[in-house]
Amino acid sequence: MGPAGRGESRGRTHRRGGELPGKPGQFASRTGSGRAQLRYLLASARVLRQQAPDAARDHLREAVSLARSRGLPFETATTLLEAADGGAAPGKPLYEAYELFGMAGATLWRFHTRTMLREAGLTVPGRKQATAENDHLLATLLAEQLTTRQIATILRLNEDAVVGRLTRLLARTGKRSRTELVTAVLTGASTPSDITGSLTTATRPRPAAVRRSWAADTTVRDQFPCT
């Protein structure tokens, strides 16, 4: 193929790629999959975010509607976070995502959603519950035998902040070391009432649940793959 032919071919490819973000219905009809359509809408919103922000927000709003119609709490919650980050669903959708993560037992995602709420100037609901979740999440990560640096990466905190949280947790539980705390978590023996007493079954983290939530977090998955 000559230069002219290659140029024409590139032009056709570019036009097809440029048309794709504007026609989710056609894409869905070809794939026949609600999940595929949802992923397409979210991906196209990221692509359009800088050059066509209005179109990107439209795709995010459509993604939220689709996710809600599918009725999967975790999927809906992560879609709401994307929409909130893209300016298509500010404010209350963060609270909705927070509750849905609780239903899904996704404690790590609830932790990050609390950060988003604070950054948006919104009040985090249930301060005692949030503190209890934070403490038990930290204890569960320790039970996974992660280092302070790894925990800081997962929680998106600096290491000093993690050390401070651990120090306060040890003081509240009456444990003298990480080993004692981890043993209590692994055996299910003595998690103090001020931690587990205010946690519902849905939001009480378990090591396996934290592993799944961690593996789903694309910001740390590549650095510390879940095995």
N, C-alpha and C positions, 0 to 999 in steps of 0.2 A: 504494500500500500504506500502510495506517494505521500509527500508532505501535506498536499491538499486534502487527501482522503483521511489522513490521521487527524487533521484539524477539524474536519467535518464530524468525524467520530467523536472527538473530544467534545465538540459542541453539543452533539445529541446527548452524550452522557451528562454534561453539565445541566442541560435543560431538564432532563429527567430528574436529576438530583434536586434541582431548584423547585420542581413542581411537587415533589413528595411531601414536604412539610405542610402544604396547603390542602391535602386531600386525604385525611385520615380515614374517611368512609371507604374510599376505594381500597386503601391499604387493608382495612379490616375485612372487606369482602374477599380479598385475595387470600388472607391468612386464616380467616374463620376462627380466630382466637381472641377472646377478650383480653387475655393477658398480653398477647402480642400487640394488640392495639394500644393498651395502656403503656407498655414500654416504648412504643413508637411515639406516642404523644409526649411523654416525658423527655425522650431523647431529642425530638424535634424542637421542644421548648428550649432546651439548652442551646441548640444550634442557633435558634432565632433570637436568643435573648438580647444580644448586642445590636444586631442590625434591624430586627423587627420586634421590638418589645411588646407591642400590642398583640401581635399574632402569637407570640410566645405565651402571654398571659391567657389568651383564648384557649390555647392548647392545654395549659395547666388547669383551667377551669373545667374543660371537657374531661381531662384525666381524673379530676376529683369526682365528677359526676359518675364516670364509669366505674371508678374504684368503689364508690358507695353502693352502686347497683350490684356489684359482685359480692358484697357482704363479707369480705375477709378483713378482720380488724387490723392485722399487721400491715397488709398491703394498703389499706385505706389510710392508715396513720402515716406511713412513709410518703405516700402521695401528697397528703396534706402538708407535710413538712416541706416537700419540694415546692408546692404551690405557695406556701408562706414565704419561702426564701426567694421565690421569683416575683413576689409582690401581687400574686393573684388571689391570695387568701390570707390577709393579715388578721391578727387579733384572735378572734374566737376559734378559728380552725386549729390553732395551736393547742387550745384546751381540749378540743375534740380528739386531736392526735394523742395528747397526754393520756386521756381516759382509755383510748383504744389500745395503746401500748400496755396499759395496766391490765386490760382484758386478755391480752396476748401473753402476759407474763414477761414482757420485754423490758426488764429493769434497766439495762444499759441504755436503751433508747429513751426511756423515761428520764434518765439522768441527763442526757443531752438535750431533751426537750425542755427540761427545767432551765437549762442554760439559755436556750432560745427565748423562753418566756421572760427571763430577767433582762436579757439584752434588748427585748422589745418593750421594756418598761412595764411589763405585766406582772401581776401578783401570782406567785406559785401557790396553788391550792394545797391545803393540808400540810402545814409546816412540820408538824410532828411526824406525820406519815412520810414526808420527804426525807427528813433526817433519819428515820428508821430505815428507809430504803437505801439511802446513801451508805449507812453503816454496814448493813448486811451485804450490799454489793461489794464494798471494799473487803469485807471478810471472805466473801466467796471468791473474789479474785486472788486473794492471798492463798486460799485453799487450792487454787489452780497452780500454785507454785510459781507465780509470776514475780519478777523483780519489781522494785520500786519504779525503775525507769519504764518498764513495760506497762505497769499500771498507769503511770502518768500519761503515756501515749494513748492508751485506750480511753482514759477519762478526759483527755485533752486538757490536762493540768500540768503545771510544772512539778518537779520532784519535791520541792519544799512543801508545796501544798498537800501532796500525798502523805508526806511524813507527818505533817501537822494533823491531818485527818486520822492517821493511824494512831498517833499519840493520844488524841482525844478518845478514840474508840477503845483503846486499851484501858484508859482511865475509867470509862463508863462501864466496861464489862468486868473490870477487876482482874483481867488477865495480865500476866507479867511479861509475856513475849508473844511474838507472832506464832510460834509453835503451839502454845497453849490455845490461842485463838483459833488457829487452823484445825487443831484436834477437835475442838468443840463444834466447829462447823461441819467437819467431815463425819463425826459420829452422831450429829444431831443432838448431842447432849446438852448443853447448857447455853443456849443463846439467851441472853438476858431479856427479861420482860420489857424493858424500855426499848428494845430493838424489835423483837418479834411480836410483842403484844399488840402493837398498833399496825402490824402488817396483815393484809388480807391474804388468803391463799393465792389469789391471782397475782399479787404483786410481790410475794415473797420469793426472792431469787434462789434458784438451785444451780449448782455447778453446771449441769448439762444445759440448762436454759441460758446461762450466761455464755457458754461456749457457742450456742447457736446464734445468740444476739451478736456476739463478738465477730463470728464468722461472717455475719451479714453486713457488718460495718466496713464499707469499702475503704475507709481511711486507714484502717489498721490491718486489714485482712492480708495484704501482701507482705507486710513486715513481720507479722506473727501469725502464720497460717494455723488454723485450728486442725488438730489431728485427732 
